[in-house]
Amino acid sequence: MNSAIRWMAGNHVAANLLMLLFVVGGLLVSLNIKQEVFPDITMDYVQVVVAYPGAGPEEVEEGIILKIEENLIGIDGVKELRSTASEGSGQVVAELYPGENHDLILQDIKSEVDRITTFPGNAERPIVSKVLRKREVLTLAVYGDLPERSLREMADTIRDDLLALPTITQVELSGVRPYEISIDIPEYSLRRYNLTLGQVAERVRKASLDLPGGTIKTESGEILIRTKERRYLGPEYGDIVIVQQENGSEVRLADIATIRDGFAETDETSFFDGKPAAMIEVYRIGDQTPKEISRTVYQYVAEKNAGLPDTVQLAVWKDRSEALVSRIDLLTSNGLMGLLLVIFILGLFLEVKLALWVMLGIPISFFGAFLFMPMVDASINMISLFAFIMALGIVVDDAIVVGENTFTHRGRGLPYDEAAARGAIQVATPVTFAILTSVAAFTPLFFVSGVMGNFISTIPKVVILILLVSLVECLFVLPAHLSLATAGTDKVWAIIRGPDKLRQRFGAWLNRFIAGPYRTFLSWCLHHRYLTMSVAIATLIVTVGMVAGGVVKFRFMPKVESDTIRVSLEMPTGTAVAKTREVRDFIEQKAEEAIAHFDANLPGDEETILRHLYATVGSGGSHLAALSLNLTPSEERSVSSNAVADYWREAVGEIPGVESLTFENNLVHMGANIDIRLGHEDFHVLEEAAARVTAVLREYPGVSDIANSLSRGKTEMKITLKPEARTLGVTEEELGRQLRGAFYGAEALRLQRGRDEVKVMVRYPEEERRHLWNLENLRIRTPGGGEIPLAQAAHVVESEGFSTISRSDQKRVTNISGSVDSKVANAEEIIGSLQEGILQKLQDDYPGLTIDLEGESKERLQSMASMRRGFAISLLAIHALLAIPLRSYAQPLLIMLTIPFGVVGAIWGHFMLGYDLAMMSLFGIVALAGVVVNDSLLLIDYVNQLRKRGIALREAILRAGQRRFRPILLTSLTTFFGLVPIMGETSTQAQFLIPMAISLAFGIIFGTVIALLIIPSFYLIFEDIRRLFSLSDEGALPEVKADHS
């Protein structure tokens, strides 16, 4: 490699072509790199969904869930099965092991589900699919004082218009009811003509069809024959003949029924800024950029609004591209500020011309990383941009060592070209292995499991690319640039010699400091090396005690404020939609009061903190409602969304009769802060255990939004056939069909009308199925043409079930969840207390009860377990990479002592800045392990070189400390100041990244002190031990070959 470095140092054309490859190639590729707010997450799940209209949760569990679970339990690659039986549908989700072939397992699951032949007759066809995360860009709201039909048709038109645009591919409607053709037949009409709803539905099905009849092959060509009777609109069904009487008269459907071409009988309604609304969701696919789609939609909205009447408006709701643009601006500004600080630090320590050549490695490395990002499936997003900022100071470390060594050779009188070549060759080995140790340290972040791992994997991808490109640049491009500083070019640099005088004065002061106070203090530390070691170990113990004693707390994921506050309301199952709407209106009123309160105290340049308010009722059931308060961007708002959410929550207070009410405004949500899953086959045991856990949770201060997934469902009327009805020919199936047709409806057919699937339902009019006495007065038709009251045909028993039945690994479960205010309490401490207290008691009191942690806790355990494994492998790799250049097994262990002391710096950094340790902090500490050893590697490597020359041990350490003080301090300061802007960022969206920056920045600074003072002392102690056990004499120490000429 030495000859290659020397050849490139003398071949400026080759070096510049390599530089242009990185810069120009990276620039061109960066224009087409995928852009998104957060990286795409690969979901390791396959789901099976079966609709069973009209069935209760227990029926769904027995008829759907148990059969699917039984068939899927033995499939290879499935880690866990989770099932949910709810009213009208069942869902089984298979969690896969990481790294498994999703498509192969998907086919296995499809095959197993297709083998099931015992699903209930009214169950619909199972849908098996991978769970995918849709990439929504923005949502449009069509709202105004219009009838529901008009809003829906306008939304359909807008959807079609958007799909016709070249940059938009996927658009879906939400907040609207599906179309349905309803045929309402009163009981007296059925009795008059001795009909059942099922018979009418069958006649409608047969009368509405398109059927190909084949072809006629004539001499002039082929002619197609086709029966064309499909009816697409409600009024078209009126002329269907239902009864053909003996006298030849016909009874048509319109004679006995009311036909409505409207919407399905669900309770779902949407409101936008207080008016009825329909929502249009716009997604991106492939390499479409959020900014491009947003720009297109905004242009369409402006043109569309110009032609709309005053009674209706079109507005944008939650444009996620705004978040991307603001985050890019935020991180770019922080990156530029960090770059300026790095350049300033370089200019203080090195000649201006040398500093500028070193600094040039930053853009070259960054553009080079862009060149290779598509190859590792990395996109431009908030995480990858943070990775660039994090690498800002690290990326120049190798260039600093090469440049500083070249600077030293120039001071000895060597020509520029020779100084550049020798400077690079002499440090090529330690620089290469220093970069490789950094790569090894970032590698464990690839293997962090869970959702957090999917997010964080972008950081090592980007940082490793930058480091590898910077290694190539500093060894094969930088020497050529440094050798260009000939006497002829000195005239160019003369222009900036004014600022260089400041650097010269600082350099002179630094040299005096190194030769004076530093050497003196280092000599003192070496003389009192055991005292120095004791102080270092005591500091380590105190720091560990700060974490163990709770002085510095740990929180898995710091709360990152979102611009949207989401409220979820759950009433008791079966609550009338009017009551749910009444509670929602109350919450909405309190939201308006909260906005008015904060608007009244805004500074003069702000008008309001509110953008829009969106609310839904009945989506998923008449007892459910949701509200979303979209605030102005945090950069333009003087009030935090936390403050608004807290005021709103306090204003709402406790509402009688509410099952669950949660407020959420977290941008990054990894699940509930506290989520405990209890499992048992006996529902009564689950109820009792869940109630005890809930009661204990309510006693902890700072815990709110406590919810129990095991809630009582609607009142059920269970009906069984009497023997008397059986003697009249009424079967259980016929009884069930007549009951289902009467109240749920008999499905005649489904048809495709444009982009929408439309059901045709035959049922009683609404007024004949609204009251309990409608059931009591129901007449059951017998095969002989007679009829009997329901009370004579069947037993009717009233009971109560559950709203949903959740299962995990073939066992019924319930989840107790809650939110924790981090200002008041710590979620990890509460969970620890629960595990030692109530959860342990529950397992003693209820044999067979299983307890698992879900939500944030599960994510934390998964992430930390995988990170520990990766970190252990990383440490072994770092040891190997240090052992190769040092040719020693023991010296790498000495250098790696900086790692725990780097952790000390990271913890003290959190303490001084007032931050809790978080999962991102641990990621920073893992990355720190490879960076912090580099300074010690430079020092120990030079000590070995001096000792090889015959210099005594103590003097070699003193000289090495003096010689390496400048590059060690410089590399540490560039890393630290490159991260200072992001650590000082007040934007709420950057908060979850700051802990990682703190760990890296403060760990590096503390590691510098360790490398310059503690490691030399440990080196002497290490030699004391070697002499004590006569392991080797001083001259037999392992050496590193280097060019010392």
Residue pairs with C-beta under 8 A, 6 or more apart in sequence:
1 428
1 475
2 425
2 428
2 1043
4 476
5 421
5 424
5 425
5 428
5 475
5 476
5 479
6 421
6 425
7 14
8 14
8 15
8 18
8 475
8 476
8 477
8 479
8 480
9 15
9 417
9 420
9 421
9 424
9 479
9 480
9 482
9 483
10 417
10 421
10 480
10 483
11 480
12 480
12 483
12 484
14 480
15 476
15 477
15 479
15 480
15 481
16 477
16 480
18 472
18 476
18 477
19 364
19 473
19 477
21 371
22 364
22 365
22 367
22 368
22 371
22 469
22 473
23 363
23 364
23 367
23 368
24 367
25 367
25 368
25 371
26 366
26 367
26 368
26 369
26 370
26 371
27 367
27 370
29 370
29 371
29 373
29 374
30 367
30 370
30 380
32 287
32 374
33 370
33 373
33 374
33 378
33 379
33 380
34 287
34 289
34 379
34 380
35 289
35 290
35 291
35 324
35 379
35 380
35 381
36 135
36 290
36 324
36 379
36 380
36 381
37 290
37 320
37 323
37 324
37 327
37 381
37 382
38 381
38 382
38 383
38 455
39 378
39 379
39 381
39 383
39 384
39 454
39 455
39 457
39 458
40 133
40 135
40 379
41 133
41 451
41 454
41 455
42 454
43 130
43 131
43 132
43 133
44 79
44 95
44 96
44 97
44 98
44 100
44 102
45 93
45 94
45 95
45 96
45 130
45 131
46 93
46 94
46 96
46 102
46 105
46 106
46 109
46 128
46 129
46 130
46 131
47 91
47 92
47 93
47 94
47 128
47 129
47 130
47 131
48 68
48 72
48 91
48 92
48 93
48 94
48 109
48 113
48 126
48 127
48 128
49 89
49 90
49 91
49 126
49 127
49 129
50 64
50 68
50 89
50 90
50 91
50 119
50 123
50 124
50 125
50 126
50 127
51 88
51 89
51 123
51 124
52 59
52 60
52 63
52 64
52 88
52 89
52 90
52 120
52 122
52 123
52 124
53 88
53 122
53 124
53 744
53 747
54 88
54 122
54 740
54 743
54 744
55 63
55 87
55 88
55 120
55 122
55 123
56 87
56 713
56 714
56 716
56 801
57 85
57 86
57 87
57 713
57 801
57 802
57 803
57 804
57 805
58 85
58 801
58 802
58 805
59 120
60 85
60 86
60 87
60 88
60 89
60 90
60 805
61 83
61 85
61 90
61 805
61 807
63 119
63 120
63 123
64 85
64 90
64 119
64 120
64 123
65 83
65 85
65 90
65 92
65 805
65 807
67 116
67 118
67 119
68 83
68 90
68 92
68 113
68 116
68 126
69 81
69 83
69 92
69 807
69 810
71 112
71 113
71 115
71 116
72 78
72 81
72 92
72 94
72 109
72 112
72 113
73 81
73 810
75 94
75 105
75 108
75 109
75 112
76 105
76 108
77 96
77 97
77 100
77 101
77 104
77 105
77 108
78 94
78 95
78 96
78 97
78 105
79 95
79 96
79 97
80 94
80 95
80 808
80 809
81 92
81 93
81 94
81 95
81 807
81 808
81 809
81 810
82 92
82 93
82 95
82 806
82 807
82 808
83 90
83 91
83 92
83 93
83 806
83 807
83 808
84 90
84 91
84 804
84 805
84 806
84 807
85 804
85 805
85 806
85 807
86 803
86 804
86 805
87 621
87 713
87 714
87 803
87 804
93 131
94 105
94 109
96 102
96 105
98 449
102 130
106 128
106 129
106 130
109 128
110 128
113 126
113 128
116 126
119 126
122 740
134 283
135 283
135 284
135 285
136 281
136 282
136 283
136 320
137 282
137 283
137 284
137 290
137 293
137 294
137 297
137 319
137 320
137 321
138 282
138 293
138 294
138 297
138 316
138 317
138 318
138 319
138 320
138 321
139 174
139 279
139 280
139 281
139 282
139 316
139 317
139 318
140 158
140 279
140 280
140 282
140 297
140 301
140 314
140 315
140 316
140 317
141 272
141 277
141 278
141 279
141 280
141 314
141 315
141 316
141 317
141 612
141 614
142 151
142 154
142 155
142 158
142 277
142 278
142 279
142 280
142 312
142 313
142 314
143 151
143 271
143 272
143 273
143 275
143 276
143 277
143 278
143 312
143 313
143 315
144 151
144 275
144 276
144 311
144 312
144 313
145 275
145 276
145 311
145 312
146 154
146 276
146 311
146 312
148 177
148 263
148 276
149 262
149 263
151 176
151 276
151 277
151 278
151 312
152 176
152 177
152 179
152 263
152 278
154 278
154 312
155 173
155 176
155 278
155 279
155 280
156 173
156 754
156 755
156 756
158 280
158 304
158 314
159 171
159 172
159 173
159 280
159 755
160 755
161 300
161 304
162 168
162 171
162 280
162 282
162 297
162 300
163 169
163 171
165 296
165 300
167 288
167 292
167 293
167 296
168 282
168 293
168 296
168 297
169 283
169 284
169 285
169 286
169 288
170 282
170 283
170 284
170 285
171 280
171 281
171 282
171 283
172 280
172 281
172 283
173 278
173 279
173 280
173 281
174 270
174 279
174 280
174 281
175 268
175 270
175 277
175 278
175 279
175 616
175 619
176 268
176 270
176 278
176 279
177 263
177 264
177 266
177 268
178 263
178 264
178 266
178 756
178 757
178 758
178 759
179 261
179 262
179 263
179 264
179 753
179 756
179 758
180 262
180 263
180 264
180 265
180 758
180 759
180 760
180 761
181 233
181 234
181 237
181 259
181 260
181 261
181 262
181 758
181 759
181 760
181 761
182 259
182 260
182 262
182 265
182 745
182 761
182 763
183 200
183 204
183 237
183 253
183 257
183 258
183 259
183 748
183 760
183 761
183 762
183 763
184 257
184 258
184 259
184 260
184 763
184 764
184 765
184 766
185 195
185 197
185 200
185 256
185 257
185 762
185 763
185 764
185 765
186 764
186 765
186 768
187 764
187 768
187 778
187 779
189 195
189 256
189 257
190 196
190 197
190 200
190 256
191 779
191 787
192 256
193 242
193 243
193 251
193 256
194 781
194 785
195 242
195 243
196 737
196 738
196 741
196 781
197 738
197 741
197 742
197 745
197 746
197 762
197 763
197 764
198 737
198 738
198 741
198 746
200 242
200 253
200 257
200 746
200 748
200 762
201 741
201 746
201 747
201 748
201 762
202 748
203 240
203 241
203 242
204 237
204 240
204 253
204 748
204 749
204 760
204 762
205 748
205 749
207 229
207 231
207 240
207 241
208 229
208 230
208 231
208 237
208 240
208 748
208 749
208 751
208 760
209 227
209 229
209 230
210 226
210 227
210 228
210 229
210 230
211 226
211 227
211 229
212 224
212 225
212 226
212 227
213 224
213 225
213 226
213 227
214 224
214 225
215 222
215 223
215 224
215 225
216 222
216 223
216 225
230 751
231 237
231 240
231 751
232 751
232 753
232 758
233 261
234 259
234 260
234 261
234 262
235 259
235 261
237 253
237 259
237 760
238 252
238 253
238 254
238 259
239 252
239 253
239 254
240 252
240 253
241 250
241 251
241 252
241 253
242 251
242 252
242 253
242 255
242 256
243 250
243 251
244 250
244 251
245 251
253 259
257 762
258 765
264 759
265 766
266 618
267 577
267 617
267 618
267 621
267 622
268 616
268 617
268 618
268 619
269 276
269 581
269 616
269 617
269 618
270 276
270 277
270 278
270 279
270 614
270 615
270 616
271 277
271 614
271 615
271 616
272 279
272 315
272 317
272 612
272 613
272 614
273 315
273 612
273 613
274 588
274 613
277 614
279 317
279 614
282 293
282 297
284 290
284 293
290 320
290 321
290 324
291 321
291 324
291 325
293 321
294 319
294 321
294 322
297 316
298 316
301 314
301 315
301 316
304 314
305 313
305 314
308 314
315 612
317 612
317 614
317 630
318 564
318 628
318 630
322 633
323 563
323 989
324 381
324 382
326 633
326 635
326 989
327 382
327 385
327 989
327 990
328 380
328 385
330 635
330 985
330 987
330 989
330 990
331 382
331 385
331 386
331 388
331 389
331 982
331 990
332 385
333 981
334 389
334 981
334 982
334 985
334 990
335 385
335 388
335 389
335 392
335 981
337 980
337 981
338 389
338 392
338 393
338 977
338 978
338 979
338 980
338 981
338 982
339 362
339 392
339 978
341 977
341 978
341 980
341 981
342 359
342 362
342 392
342 393
342 396
342 974
342 977
342 978
343 355
343 359
344 977
345 970
345 973
345 974
345 977
346 355
346 358
346 359
346 396
346 400
346 970
346 974
347 355
347 499
347 503
348 502
348 503
348 506
349 355
349 404
349 503
349 506
349 507
349 510
349 966
349 969
349 970
350 358
350 400
350 403
350 404
350 407
350 503
350 970
351 407
351 500
351 503
352 493
352 496
352 497
352 499
352 500
352 503
353 485
353 493
353 496
354 403
354 406
354 407
354 482
354 485
355 403
357 403
357 478
357 481
357 482
358 396
358 399
358 400
358 403
358 478
359 396
360 478
360 481
361 395
361 396
361 399
361 470
361 473
361 474
361 477
361 478
362 392
362 395
362 396
364 469
364 470
364 473
364 477
365 391
365 395
365 466
365 467
365 469
365 470
365 473
366 388
366 395
366 466
368 465
368 466
368 469
368 470
368 472
368 473
369 388
369 462
369 465
369 466
369 469
372 465
372 469
373 379
373 384
373 461
373 462
373 465
376 461
376 465
377 461
378 384
378 458
378 461
378 462
378 465
379 458
381 458
382 989
382 993
383 455
383 456
383 458
383 459
384 458
384 459
384 461
384 462
386 459
386 982
386 993
386 996
387 458
387 459
387 461
387 462
387 463
387 466
388 462
388 466
389 978
389 979
389 981
389 982
389 997
390 459
390 463
390 927
390 978
390 979
390 996
390 997
390 1000
391 462
391 463
391 466
391 467
392 978
392 979
393 971
393 974
393 975
393 976
393 977
393 978
393 979
394 438
394 463
394 467
394 931
394 975
394 978
395 466
395 467
395 470
396 470
396 971
396 974
397 434
397 931
397 934
397 971
397 974
397 975
398 431
398 434
398 435
398 470
398 471
398 474
398 475
399 470
399 473
399 474
399 478
400 967
400 970
400 971
400 974
401 427
401 430
401 431
401 434
401 474
401 938
401 967
401 971
402 423
402 424
402 427
402 431
402 474
402 475
402 478
402 479
402 482
403 423
403 478
403 482
404 966
404 967
404 970
405 423
405 424
405 426
405 427
405 967
406 419
406 420
406 422
406 423
406 424
406 479
406 482
407 423
408 423
409 418
409 419
409 422
409 423
410 416
410 419
414 422
416 482
416 483
416 484
416 485
416 486
417 483
419 482
419 483
420 479
420 480
420 482
420 483
421 479
421 483
422 1043
422 1045
423 479
423 482
424 474
424 475
424 478
424 479
425 1043
426 1042
426 1043
426 1044
428 475
429 885
429 1040
429 1042
430 885
430 937
430 938
430 941
430 1040
431 471
431 474
431 475
432 471
432 475
433 881
433 882
433 884
433 885
433 937
434 933
434 934
434 937
434 938
435 467
435 468
435 470
435 471
436 881
437 877
437 878
437 881
437 882
437 930
437 933
437 934
437 937
438 467
438 930
438 931
438 934
439 464
439 467
439 468
439 930
440 874
440 877
440 878
440 881
440 930
441 874
441 878
441 926
441 927
441 928
441 929
441 930
441 931
442 459
442 460
442 463
442 464
442 467
442 926
442 927
442 930
443 460
443 464
443 870
443 874
443 877
444 867
444 869
444 870
444 871
444 873
444 874
444 926
445 456
445 457
445 459
445 460
445 867
445 870
445 923
445 926
445 927
446 457
446 460
446 461
446 870
447 453
447 866
447 867
447 869
447 870
448 456
448 457
448 863
448 866
448 867
448 870
448 923
449 862
449 863
449 865
449 866
450 858
450 859
450 862
450 863
450 866
451 670
451 859
452 557
452 670
452 859
452 863
452 919
453 863
453 866
456 920
456 923
459 923
459 927
463 927
485 493
510 966
514 962
514 965
514 966
515 962
518 961
518 962
518 965
518 1012
519 958
519 961
519 962
521 1013
522 957
522 958
522 961
522 1012
522 1013
522 1016
523 958
525 532
525 1013
525 1014
525 1016
525 1017
526 954
526 957
526 958
526 1016
526 1017
526 1020
529 1017
529 1018
529 1020
529 1021
530 1021
532 1013
532 1014
532 1017
533 1014
533 1017
533 1018
533 1021
536 901
536 1010
536 1014
539 901
539 904
540 900
540 901
540 904
543 903
543 904
543 907
543 908
545 551
546 552
546 907
546 911
547 554
547 907
547 917
550 826
550 829
551 911
552 907
552 910
552 911
552 916
552 917
553 826
553 828
553 829
553 916
553 917
554 826
554 828
554 916
554 917
554 918
555 822
555 826
555 827
555 828
555 916
555 917
555 918
556 670
556 827
556 828
556 856
556 857
556 859
556 860
556 918
556 919
557 668
557 670
557 856
557 918
557 919
557 920
557 992
558 822
558 915
558 916
558 918
558 920
558 991
558 992
558 995
559 642
559 666
559 822
559 991
560 666
560 667
560 668
560 988
560 989
560 991
560 992
561 634
561 640
561 641
561 642
561 665
561 666
561 667
561 988
561 989
561 991
562 641
562 665
562 666
562 667
563 630
563 631
563 632
563 633
563 634
563 641
564 628
564 629
564 630
564 631
564 641
564 665
565 628
565 629
565 631
565 641
565 644
565 645
565 648
565 663
565 664
565 665
566 626
566 627
566 628
566 629
566 663
566 664
566 665
567 587
567 626
567 627
567 628
567 629
567 648
567 661
567 662
567 663
567 664
568 624
568 625
568 626
568 660
568 661
568 662
568 664
569 580
569 583
569 584
569 587
569 624
569 625
569 626
569 627
569 658
569 660
569 661
570 623
570 624
570 658
570 659
570 660
570 661
570 707
570 711
571 579
571 580
571 583
571 623
571 624
571 625
571 657
571 658
571 659
572 623
572 657
572 659
572 711
572 712
573 621
573 623
573 659
573 711
573 712
573 713
573 714
573 803
574 622
574 623
574 713
574 714
574 715
575 622
575 623
575 657
576 622
577 617
577 618
577 622
580 617
580 618
580 622
580 623
580 624
580 625
581 617
581 625
583 625
583 655
583 657
583 658
584 615
584 617
584 625
584 627
586 652
586 655
587 625
587 627
587 652
587 661
588 613
588 615
588 627
590 648
590 651
590 652
591 613
591 627
591 629
591 648
592 613
593 651
594 644
594 647
594 648
594 651
595 608
595 609
595 610
595 629
595 644
597 647
598 609
598 639
598 643
598 644
598 647
599 607
599 608
599 609
599 610
602 608
602 609
602 638
602 639
603 638
606 632
606 636
606 637
606 638
608 632
609 631
609 632
609 637
609 639
609 644
610 629
610 630
610 631
610 632
611 630
611 631
611 632
612 630
613 627
613 628
613 629
613 630
614 627
614 628
614 630
615 625
615 626
615 627
615 628
616 625
616 626
617 624
617 625
618 624
618 625
619 626
621 803
623 659
623 803
629 644
629 648
631 637
631 641
631 644
634 640
634 641
634 987
634 988
634 989
635 987
640 988
641 665
641 988
642 665
644 665
645 663
645 665
648 663
649 663
649 704
652 661
655 661
659 707
659 711
660 705
660 707
661 705
662 705
662 707
662 819
663 705
664 819
667 988
667 989
667 992
668 992
670 855
670 856
670 859
671 854
671 855
671 856
671 858
671 859
672 817
672 818
672 819
672 854
672 855
672 856
673 818
673 819
673 820
673 827
673 855
673 856
674 697
674 703
674 816
674 817
674 818
674 819
674 820
674 827
674 830
674 831
674 834
674 855
674 856
674 857
675 815
675 816
675 817
675 853
675 854
675 855
675 856
675 857
675 858
676 693
676 815
676 816
676 817
676 834
676 839
676 851
676 852
676 853
676 854
677 808
677 813
677 814
677 815
677 851
677 852
677 853
677 854
678 686
678 689
678 690
678 693
678 813
678 814
678 815
678 816
678 842
678 849
678 850
678 851
679 686
679 808
679 811
679 812
679 813
679 849
679 850
679 851
679 852
680 686
680 689
680 811
680 812
680 813
680 846
680 848
680 849
680 850
681 811
681 812
681 848
683 710
683 802
683 812
685 846
685 848
685 849
686 710
686 812
686 813
686 814
687 710
688 846
689 842
689 846
689 849
690 708
690 710
690 814
690 816
691 708
692 838
692 842
693 816
693 834
693 838
693 839
693 842
694 706
694 708
694 816
696 834
696 837
696 838
697 703
697 706
697 816
697 818
697 834
698 706
700 825
700 830
700 833
701 824
701 825
702 820
702 821
702 822
702 823
702 824
702 825
703 818
703 819
703 820
703 821
703 825
703 830
704 818
704 819
704 821
705 817
705 818
705 819
706 816
706 817
706 818
707 816
707 817
707 818
708 814
708 815
708 816
709 804
709 806
709 814
709 815
709 816
709 817
710 802
710 806
710 814
711 802
711 803
711 804
712 800
712 801
712 802
712 803
713 800
713 801
713 802
713 803
713 804
714 800
714 801
714 803
715 798
715 799
715 800
716 798
716 799
716 800
716 801
717 775
717 796
717 797
717 798
717 799
718 796
718 797
718 798
718 799
719 735
719 739
719 790
719 794
719 795
719 796
719 797
720 794
720 795
720 797
721 730
721 731
721 732
721 735
721 793
721 794
722 792
722 793
722 794
722 795
724 792
724 793
725 735
725 780
725 782
725 788
725 792
725 793
725 794
728 782
728 783
728 784
728 786
728 788
729 782
729 783
729 784
730 780
730 782
730 783
730 788
730 793
734 783
735 780
735 793
735 794
737 746
738 778
738 780
738 781
739 778
740 746
741 762
741 763
742 763
742 764
742 769
742 778
743 763
743 764
743 769
743 775
744 763
745 761
745 762
745 763
746 761
746 762
746 763
747 759
747 760
747 761
747 762
748 760
748 761
748 762
749 759
749 760
750 757
750 758
750 759
750 760
751 757
751 758
751 760
752 758
763 769
764 774
768 774
775 790
775 796
776 790
776 791
777 789
777 790
778 789
778 790
779 787
779 788
779 789
779 790
780 787
780 788
780 789
780 790
780 793
780 794
781 787
782 788
790 796
805 812
806 812
806 813
806 814
806 815
807 813
808 852
811 850
813 850
815 854
817 854
817 855
820 826
820 827
820 830
822 916
826 916
827 856
827 857
828 857
828 860
831 853
831 857
839 851
842 849
842 851
843 849
843 851
852 858
853 861
860 919
863 919
864 919
864 922
867 922
867 923
867 926
870 926
871 926
871 929
874 926
874 929
874 930
875 896
875 899
875 929
878 892
878 896
878 929
878 930
878 933
879 892
879 893
879 896
882 891
882 892
882 895
882 896
882 933
882 937
883 889
883 891
883 892
885 937
885 941
885 1040
886 892
886 895
886 937
886 940
886 941
886 944
886 1038
886 1040
887 1038
887 1039
887 1040
888 1037
888 1038
890 1022
891 940
891 1038
894 936
894 940
894 1015
894 1018
894 1019
894 1022
895 933
895 936
895 937
895 940
895 1015
896 933
897 1010
897 1014
897 1015
897 1018
898 932
898 933
898 935
898 936
898 1007
898 1010
898 1011
898 1014
898 1015
899 928
899 929
899 932
899 933
901 1006
901 1007
901 1010
901 1014
902 925
902 928
902 929
902 932
902 1003
902 1004
902 1006
902 1007
902 1010
903 925
903 928
903 1003
904 1006
905 1002
905 1003
905 1004
905 1005
905 1006
905 1007
906 921
906 924
906 925
906 928
906 998
906 999
906 1000
906 1002
906 1003
906 1006
907 917
908 1002
908 1006
909 998
909 999
909 1001
909 1002
909 1003
910 916
910 917
910 921
910 995
910 998
910 999
910 1002
912 1002
913 983
913 998
915 921
915 994
915 995
915 998
916 995
917 995
918 992
918 995
920 992
920 993
920 995
920 996
921 995
921 996
921 998
921 999
922 999
923 996
923 999
924 995
924 996
924 997
924 998
924 999
924 1000
924 1003
925 999
925 1003
927 996
927 999
927 1000
928 999
928 1000
928 1003
928 1004
928 1007
931 975
931 1000
931 1003
931 1004
931 1007
932 1003
932 1004
932 1007
932 1010
932 1011
934 971
935 964
935 968
935 971
935 972
935 1007
935 1008
935 1011
935 1012
936 1007
936 1010
936 1011
936 1015
938 964
938 967
938 968
939 960
939 961
939 964
939 968
939 1011
939 1012
939 1015
939 1016
940 960
940 1015
940 1019
941 1040
941 1042
942 960
942 963
942 964
943 956
943 957
943 960
943 1019
944 1037
944 1038
944 1039
944 1040
945 1039
945 1040
945 1042
945 1044
946 955
946 956
946 959
946 960
947 953
947 956
947 1034
947 1035
947 1037
947 1039
948 1039
949 1044
951 959
953 1020
953 1023
953 1034
954 1020
957 1016
957 1019
957 1020
960 1016
961 1012
961 1016
965 1012
968 1008
968 1011
968 1012
969 1008
969 1012
972 1004
972 1005
972 1007
972 1008
975 1000
975 1001
975 1004
976 1001
976 1002
976 1004
976 1005
979 997
979 1000
979 1001
980 1001
982 990
982 993
982 994
982 997
983 994
983 997
983 998
983 1001
985 994
1023 1034
1023 1037
1025 1031
1026 1032
1027 1033
1027 1034
